[in-house]
Amino acid sequence: MVEPVGNQYVVARPVYSEVFFDEEHEKVHRYHKTFVDHLRLIFSCTPQKAKKIALGVFPILSWLPAYHFKDWMLNDIISGISTGLVAVLQGLAFALLANVPPGYGLYAAFFPVIIYFFFGTSRHISVGPFPVLSLMVGAAVLKIVPDDTGNSTLTNNSTDEQRVMVAASVTMLAGIFQLLLGILQIGFIVIYLSQSLISGFTTAAAIHVVASQLKFIFQLPVPGYNVPLGIIWTLKGIFERITDTNIADLVTSLIILVIVFVVKELNDRYKAKLPAPIPIELIVTVIAAGVSYACDFKTIYKVDTVGSLERGFQAPVAPEMSVFQSCVGDAFSIAIVGFAVAFSVAKVYSIKYDYPVDANQELVAFGVSNIFGGAFKGFAVSTSLSRSGVQESTGGKTQIAGFLSAIIVMIVILAIGHLLEPLQKVYLIYHLQSVLAALALGNLKGMLMQFKEIGILWRKDKYDCLIWVVTFLAAVLLGLDIGLAVGVGFQLLTVIFRAQFPKCTVLANIGRSDIYRNRKDYTDIYEPEGVKIFRCPSPIFFANIGFFKDKLIAAVGFNPLRVLRKRNKALRKIRRMLKKGELQVTPKGFICTVSTLNDSEEELDNNSIEELDKPTDTKDLPIQLDWNSDLPSNITVPRVDIHSIILDFSAVSFLDVSAMRILKETLQSFNRIFVDVYIVGAHDGLLDKLERCAFFDDEIKPTMFFLTVHDAVLFILVKRDIAASSPKFKPIMDKENRDHYIINTNGGLRNRDIVEPPETKF
């Protein structure tokens, strides 16, 4: 019964152990489905289930019939055209990162978008090339087909064809991984990529973007290095050839950099007043292509242009099995990173517009998109943050906007792609940089803002800060694929470290209420005499059970096993001395009749250690032995000043078999030296699991489990008769009965043979 009194309350109820509570309130033992039950459910078929599966595999069937044609169509058309123009430019630019000819970026901006239209669950993300993913594909391409600094046109064409096939094969393998993960319902894998890890990884990728594209900016014949510390070798090669810089490319780069930077800043500063962002990419593209063509930059200044863009689509190709064998790790990294980025962006929009996204179906959608795109010589795709922002900010409501953007890309491929052939590659690089928050060189602000996260994370959580730094350094120095693996491994190690070394605490009663907190954090505390309350805020398993045991021993101040062995050794010595007449029993205790003894410790230790670990048996002694009283002068045993230990398991989410065995041994050691142990706050199912694992016996019983710390404390106080004798525990406000916590024990305690008063006030 709960009686509110102002902003306080008085609770009257029995002191509950777990067993008593279950009996009192008739706990229902629910049926838990077995593995066979789950299989039967999975393979069952009903019309409702078939419809649900169909809507899950083809999400378009759920939203397209409900499409608001009059309200949404115009917005989707405007959004699709705007997004399509950006997609064309990004496709050309990101192809350079993938180390394939720019025209193949258009295939990556077309085919996956069409596939995602039917299979995707997000209505707002724009599917297509993503700089980090393109860079990872480019690294895999360089590993199979390294740079050739020769000038032979025939050699260059052959190299390009090989690289296109490698990029397509890696993309298809990444798509296969994503499809399999989606079919196996492993979409939860994205949770292992924390925000700190993704931030550090993408910042490192931005550094790689800058380093890998400097050779295009300065027009230098520097090979790529897909090895650990490859970025250092790349920078070394660039600076060794810096005197061969193409001035026309450099000047063009600086001009475009300034223009893009200024306009991007204006878009950010006045975005509330502008009806739509200024399409600086489109404007600069038109101007740059026109100037390059009119002034014949390719002939006069020897600048590198986009070159020939083939009209139409190429026939699909089969992947090369040799690439599959060589790039399994690269493809898996691409699959995970691509999905993680896309799903995180999709989740943002789903929360903003209140509709669900399915992680497993997103894996399927991107898997099929990459397989299909790779078959038509595209490269791996995800979602671009800037392109998705354009699609959403220009009014896009559904993936019809994405479908229309693909139509724009198709028009470029089939009809007007040749107009972009005079465009300098250096412009593409700077367009690329302007997109990565303004992508690296075009706008360093985004990258620098991510570096600021180091200080913020250090103040918030040092573990997250370390994850960011380690992932960043590993990805920069070792490469994106190895760096991602190192980052994930280090992140999991921090979780293991925090679980393996939890911050165990000793609790005390605060303000003489039912609240228990860390005794070091408060001054108004009460600790019942002879009672220790120990809390472990972590699962207990094979890796941290030793740490848990050590912390518990440190908290109570003695090792129970050592005390037990000392007591059994002392009993042997007492029996030997009584038998020899060297000890006499008096009303005041034992009196030693000899001044020295010749028994050695070795003689007493001849018996097996197992016998010393057994419970002490003092029934054959002529008097009741008090181990804390004065023993014979030549017998010393560690003093034990506590009689009860309460283990707060409210934060222990699971207990494995290895930890269970050591915990049982520890509890037995305490019981054998007459220290009662109580476990409180155990989660539902722990008692059932302990029973299944034969945890309980004559020494360890289910009655040691209580609902709360306060239940256990009150039970101990009544059992030990401390409540009546301790002045600290008496009611502290007799005049105003407002701060008392009343436990009504009229129902009695079924699990302990004690007699308790009808009511205890705390």
N, C-alpha and C positions, 0 to 999 in steps of 0.2 A: 504494500500500500504506500502511495506517495502523497504527501500532504504539502502543497505549496504554502509557504509563509512569506509573503512579500516577494523578494527576489531570491529567497532561499527555499529549501525543501527539506522535509523529514521523511525518511524511508523506513518502513517497518516490514521486515521480511526475515525468514529463517536464514541462518548461515548455511550456504549451499556448497557442498562438494559436487563434482560432476555427476557422480553416481546418484546422490540424493536428488539433485535437480532433475535428472532424467526420469527417476522414479516418480517424483512428485508431480511432474507435468506431463507424464506419459509420452515420452519421446517416441516418435514414429520412426521405425527402421525402414527407410525407403529402399526400393529395389533399384540397384544400379545396373545400367545396361552393360552387358558383356560384349566382348569383341564380336561374337556371333550375331548379337542383336544389331550392332552397328552395320555389319556386313549385310544383314537381311534388309535393313533400312536403306542402305545405299543401292542395292540391286532391285529394290521393289519399284514398281511402275504403276502410277495412277495418272489420270488425265491432268490433275492439278500439278503433279510433279513434272510431267512432260511439258506443260505450258511454262512452268517456272524455269526449267532448263533452257527452253527455247528463248525465252526473254533474257536469260542470263548470258547465253552465248551470242545473241544478236540484240544488244540493248537498243538498237535503232527501232525495233518493233514496239518498244514501250514509250518512246518520246515522240516519234514521228507522227503517229496517229493523233496525238494531242497538240500538234504544232499549230500555233496561232498565226495563220498566214497573213492576215491583215496587219497585225501588230508587229510582227517580227521580221517579215520578209525583207522590207526595205533596209532595216538595220543589218541583217545578215549579208545583203548584197554589198552595201558600203564597206562593211568589215571584211568581207571576202576579197574585194578588190584591193583594199589597203594592205591586207596581210599577204596577198599573193605577190604584190610588187616587192615587199620586203623579203618574201621567201625566195624570189628569183635572185636577188642580190646576195642573200646569205648562202644560198646554194652554191653560187659561183665562188664566194669567198671561202666557205668552209671546206670546199673541195681541195683547196691548196693545203689546208691543215692535214687532210687525209692523204696527201701526196699523190693525188690523181688529177688528171686534167679538169679544168673548171667546169666543162660542160656536163660531167657526170654528177655534179652537185644538183643539177636540175632534176635528174632522175630520182635522187634521194628526196627532193622536195615535192615530188609528184606521187609516186606509187604508194609510199607508206600512208600518205594523207587519205587516199581513196580507201585503203583497207581499214584504217582507223575509223573512218566514217561509219562503217558497218559494225565494227567489233568494240569500239571504245566506249567507256562509260562517262568520261568527262565531256562536258558541253562547251568548254571554253579554251582548253589548251590548244596550241597550234603545233601539230606534229611536223617534224622535219629535222634537218641537220642541227646539231648542237656542238659548239666549239670544243668542249672537253672531250666529247665522244669522238669527234672527227680527229682530234689530236691522238687519241688512243688507237684509232684505226690506222692513222699515219705511222705510229710507232711500230705496229705489227707489220705494216707494209714494208717499212725500211728494214725490218729484221729479215724478211724473205728476199726483198729486192733492194739492195743498198744503192745509194746514189752513185751515178757514173758521171764523172766530171768531163767526160769526152764531149766533143761537139758534133759527132756524127748524127745526122738526122735520122738515119735508119736505126741506129742504136737507140736514140731517144724514143722513137715510135715503138720499138720493141719493148723497151723498158716501161713505157706508159701502159701498153697492153697487159704486161705481166702484173703491174701494180693494180690495174683495174680488176683483174681476176683475183688477186690476193685480197683486195678490199671487199669485193663481192663475196668471196668465200668466208672470210672472217665475219662479215655481217650475217650471212646465212647461219653460220654456226652459233653466233650470239642469239639470233632469233630462235634457233632450235632450243637453246638453253632456256630462254624466256618462256617458250611454249610449254616445255616439259615442266618447268616450275609452276606455271599456271595450271596445267592439268593436274599436277600433284597437290594443288592448293597450298603452295608454299609462298604465298604473297606476303606473309608476315616477315619474310627475310629482310624486308626493308627496315625493320626496326633496329637491325644491327648496325645501321649507318646513322649515327647520331648527327645532330645539326653541327656540332663542333667538328666532327670528322669531315662532313661534306664541305663545310666552309674552308677548312684547311686544305682539303684536296682541290677544290675549285680555285683557290688562290694560287696553289702550286701549278695548276693547269694553266692559269693566266700567265705565270712566269714562263712556262714552256711555250705558250703561244707567242709571246714576245721574242724569246730566244730563237725559236724555230723559223720565224718569219723575218728576222733581221736580214737574212741573205737576200730575200726578195726586195726588201726596202732599199738596201745598198747595191742590189744587183751584183752579188758576189757568188762565185762558183764554190760554195762550201758544202761538203757532204753532210748528211745527217748521221747522227750516232745514236743508235738504239741500244745503249749499254749503260750500266751504272756510271754515274758522273758524266754522262753523255752531254749534258747541257754545258759543262765546263769545257769540253773539247770543242763544242760548237762555237762558243764564245771565243775560244782561243783562235779557231780558224778564221772567224770574222775579223778579229782585231789584227791578225797577221796580214790580211788582205784589204784592210780598210782604205788603203791608198788607191785601190782600183774601183772605188765607188763611182756609180753612174750618177753624175750631178743632176741630170734631168729627173731621174727617179726620186732623188733625195729632195729636190726643190718641190716636186709635185706632192711628195709625202708631207712636207712641212705645211704647204698651203692647205691641203685637205685636212690635216690634223687640226690646224687652227680653226678652220671653218666648222668642222664637225664639233669640236670642243665648244665653241661659242654658241652654236645653235642648240646643242644638247643642254647647255646650261640655261639658255633662255626657255627651252621647253620645260625644264624642271622648275624654274623660278616662276613662270607665268602659266603653269598648266591649269590653274583654276580659271584663268581668264580666256585662254585659247579654246576655241571650239574643238580643235583637234591638234595634236602635235604637228609641228612643221616637218614635212617629209624630207628632211635634209638628205637622206640617203638617195632618194629618187632624184632630187634636184642636182646633187653633185654627180650622180651617175650620168645624167643627160649631158651636163656641161663637160664632164671629163671625157666621155666618149666622143662628143662633137669636137672638142679641142684636139684630142689625140688624132682623130681622123683628118681634120682640116689641116693640121700642121704636120701631118705625117711623122709623128714622133718615132714610130718604129724604124723608119728608114734613116731619119736625120740623127736622132739621139740614141739609136740602138736600144730603146726601152723594150721591156718584155710585156707583150699584150696578152689578152685572153686567147687570141688565135681563133682558129676555125672551130665553130660550134656546129656539129652535125644536126641536120634537120631530121625530125622524126625520131622514132624509138628504135632501139636495137632489139634483136631477137633475144629471148631469155637464154641463159647459159646454166650449165650444171656446175656445182662447186668442185674445186680441186681437192681431192682427199689428202694430198700431201700437205696442203695448207691446214686442213683440219688437225692433222697430227702435230704440226709445228706451233699452232696458235691456240691450243685449248685454253691455256691460262689467260691469254689476251682476250679471247672471245667471252670467257666467263666474266672477267672484270668489266668488259663493255656491257654485257647483259645486265649486270647488277647496277652499275653506275647509271646507265641509261634509264632503267626502271625507277631507281631511287629518285633521280632528278624529276622525271615526269610525274611520278606519283605525288611527290611533295608539292609540286605546282598545282596538280589537279586537286589535291586536298584543300589547298588554300581557296580555290574558286568554289569547290563544293560547299565549304563552310560559309563562304560569303553569300552564295545564292541558294543555299539550303536544298541540296539534292545529294544523293549518295553516290559514292564511287567505290567500285569493287576492286581491291588490289589484285586478286587472282585473275579477274577478267582483264584488267589492264595488262598483266603479264601476257595473257593470251593475245590480246590486241597488238601489243608491240612485238611479240614473237612472230605472229603471222605477217605483220608489216615489214619486219626486217628480212624475213625469209623471202617474201615477195619482192621487196625492194632490191635485195642482193641478187636475186635471180635476173633482174633487169639492169644489173651493173651499177646499182646505187651503193651507198655505204650506210653504216649504222645511224639510226635516228633516235631522237628522244623528243624533248620539247624545248624550244628556245624561250628564255624568260622574256626577252624583249619582244619577240614575235607574238607570244601569247598575250603580252600586255597590249600590243597594237590591236589584236583581234578582240580583246575584251573592251578596251577603252573606246574603240570606234563603234561600239554598239552590238557586237556579236552576241547572239542569244543561244545558238546551237552549233553543232558541227556542220550545218549547212554552210556557214561562213567558211569553215575549213575546206569543204568540198569546192566551193567557188574559188578559193585561193589556189587549189590544185588546178582548176580550169585555167586560171591566169598563167600558171607555170606551163601548162600544156600548150597554150597559145604561143608562148615564147619558144618552146621546144619545136613546134611545128611551123611557125610562121616568121617570127621577128627576132629570133636569136642572133641572126647575123648582124643585127644593129649593135650588138654588144661586143663584137669581135675587136674593134679598135681600143676597147677599154684597157688601160694599163693594169697589169696585175698589182702594181703598187697601190692603186686605188682600192682594189679588193682587200688588200691587207688592212688598209686603214678603215675601210668600212667594217671589216671583221673586228678590229679593235674597238670601234665605236659601239659595237653591239654588246660586248661583254661588260655591261654596266656603263659603259660605252666601250666595251671590250678593249682592255689593255691600253695600248698607246693612244688610241683615239680619245680615251677618257680614263686617266689614271685614278680618278676620284674613287671609282668603285673598288678598285684593288686596295687603295690606301685605307678606305673605310673598313675593309675586311681585316687589315692589319691592326686596326684599332681594337678589334675584338679580343686581341691578346690581353690587353690591360683590363678590359671589362670582364672577361672570363676569369682572370686571375683573382679579381675581387669577389666574383660570384662563386666560383668553384674551381679550385686548383687542378683537380683531376681533368675537368673539361679543357682547361687551358693547356695542360700537358698533351692531351689528345690532339688538340689543334696544332701545337708546335711540332710534335713528333710526326704527325701525318704530313704536314707541310714540308718539313725537312726531308722526310723519306721520299715523298713524291717528287720533290725538286732534284734531289741528288741521285736517287736510285731508279727513277722513271715512274710513270703513272701507274703501271700495272703492279710492280713490286711495292711501290709506295702505298697503294690502296691496301694491299695485303698486310703490309706492316702496320698501317693505321688501324685496320680492323683487329689485328692480333693484339696490338697494344691496348686498344679500347677494351677488349675482352679481358685482358690481363688486369686492367684497373678495376673492372667489376669483380673479378676473382679475388683481387687483393683486398677490396673493401669487404667482400663476403668472408674472406679467410681471416681477416684481422678486424672483426667488428669492435665498436666502442662499447664494451661491456661496462655496466655501471652498478653501483650499490645504491638501492633506493631507501628512502626514509619517508615517514608520514609527514605531510605538510599541514600545519595549522590544526592538527588533531581532527582531521576530517577523513574522508575515504579516498583522498588523493595522495598518490605516491610519486615522488620525483627523485632525481639525482640528489643525493644528500649534500654534494659539494656546491650546489647552486642556491641553497636557501639557508637561512639562519634559524627560522622558526620551525624546527624539525623535531620529531619524536621517533626514537628507535626503541622498540620493545627490547627489554633486557634479554640477552641470549638468543636474539633472532636476527638473521641476516637475510636481506631481500636482494636477490641478484637478478639482473635483467640482461638478456642477450638480444640485441636488435638485428638478428640475422638468421637465415636458415642454418641449421646445424647438420653438417655433412662430413664426409671422410676427410676433407682438406682442412677444416677448421675445428674439429672436435678436440684435437690436442690443445689448440689455443684456448678454446672454451674451458677445458679442464684446468689449464694453468691459471687462467684468470679467476676461476671459481676458487681454486686453492689459495690464490693470493688474497682474494676478498675475505675468506673466512679466517685466514692466518695460519693454517696448518694443513698438512697433507694427511688425509684420513687413512690412507694405506700405511703410511709410515707410523702413524699413531697406533693403528691396529697391531702392526708387527711388534712395536715396542711393548704394547700391553701384553701380548701373548708371550714375548720373551720374559717380561716381568713376572707373569704368572708361573712360568716354569721355574724361575729363580725362587719365587715365594714358596712353591710346593717343595722344591729341593731343600730350602732352608728349614721349612717346617718339618720335613722328614728327618733332617739331621739334628733337629733341636736347636737350630741357630736363630729361630724366630719364636717368640711367645706372643699369644693373643691375650690382650687385656681389654677392659671396657673402653679404653681410650684408643685402641688400635694395636698395631704390631710394635713389638719391642725387639730389637736385634740384640742377641746375647753375646755376639762375638764382635771384635773390633775390625777384623780384616777377613776377607774371603779369598779363597784360592781359585774359585771358578773363573774361567776365562770366557770371553765372548765367543771364541771359536768353539768351545765345548757346547755352548748353548745354541750355536747355529748349525750343529751337525744335522739336525732334522731338516726336512725339506721346506722350501719357502712356502709351498702350498699349505702346509699346516699352520704356518704363521698368519696366513690370510683368512683363516676360518674365524667365525665369531668367537669372542671370548666366553669361556664357560667358567663361572665362579661358584657353581652350586656346591662343589665339594669343599669350599673354604669355610672355616668355622664362623666367619663374620662377613657382613655385606661390605664389599670393597668400594670405596669412593676414590676414583682415580684422581680427583682434584684435591684430596686431602693429603696430609703428610704421610708419605710412604716411608718405608725403612730407608735409612740414610744412604745406603749403597744401591738403591733402586731409583732410577729417574725415568719418568714418562712425560712426554709433552703434555702440557696443560690444555684442556679444551674448555673454553668459556662459553660456548654457544650450545644450545640444545635443539635449535630448529633452523632450517634453511628453506627459504621460499624462492623458487625459480620462476621468474616471470617469462613465460613462453608466448606472450601475446604477439610478439613480432617474429616468431619462429614459424616460417611458412611451410617448411617440411623438415623431415628427419630421416636420413637414409639408414640402411641396415648397418653399415660400418659404424656410424655415429651412435646408433642405438645400442650396439654391443658395449662400446666404451662407456656410454652414459649409464647403462645398467650396472657395470662394474663399479663406477664411481658412486652411484647411489647405494649400492650394497656396502661399500666401504664406509660410508657415512652411517648407515643403519647399524653396522656392526660395532661402531663406537658410540652408539646410543644418541646419534644426532638425526632427528627426523627431517625428512626432505619432503616438501610439498611443491607441486607444479601447478601453476595457475595460468589462466588465459589461453590454454591450448586450443588451437583451431578445430573446427568440426572435422571429424574423421581421424584425428590423431590417435584417440583411444582405440578406435576400431583397428587401425593399422598396428598399434602396439599389441593388441590381442592376437591379430593374425600372425605376428612375428614372435609369439611366445615370450613377450617381454615380461609378463607378470609371473610371479611365483609366490612362495611363502613369505619372502622378504619384501618384494616390490609388489604392491597391490594397487588396484584402480582407485581405491579410496584416498590416495595421496593427491588426486587431482581436484582442484577447486576452481570455481568460476572466476573469482577476482582475487587480487592481492589482499584486499580488505577482508574477504571471507576467510582466507587462510590465517591472517593475523588474528582475527577475533577468535577463531577456533583454537589457535595456539594459546592465546591469553586465557581462555576459559579452561582449556585442558591443563595448563601449567599453573592455574590459579594466580595469574599475574594481575588480572584486572582489579581484584580486590585489594591486593597488597601494594600496588604501585601508585604512589601519590600523583605521578605525572599523568596517569591514565584516568583519573577521576574527572567527572564533569567540570568543565572550566567556566561555565556560566550557569550558576544555579538560579539566579534571579530572572534571567531571560532565557528561556529554553528555545533558542533560535539557531544556535550553531552546533547542536548535537546531531550526531548521526546515530540513529536508533536501530538496533538489530533485534528483531523479535524472534526469539528461538523457541516459541511455545511448541513448535512441531517436533522438537528434539533433533538429534543427530543420529542417523541410523548407522553410520559407518564407523563410529568410534564409541567404545564403551566408556563413556564419561557421563558425569552429571553436571549440567550447566544451569546457571540461573535463568529465570524466565525472560529476562531482558538485560541487555548490555548497552550502555550508553557510551558513545565515543565522540 
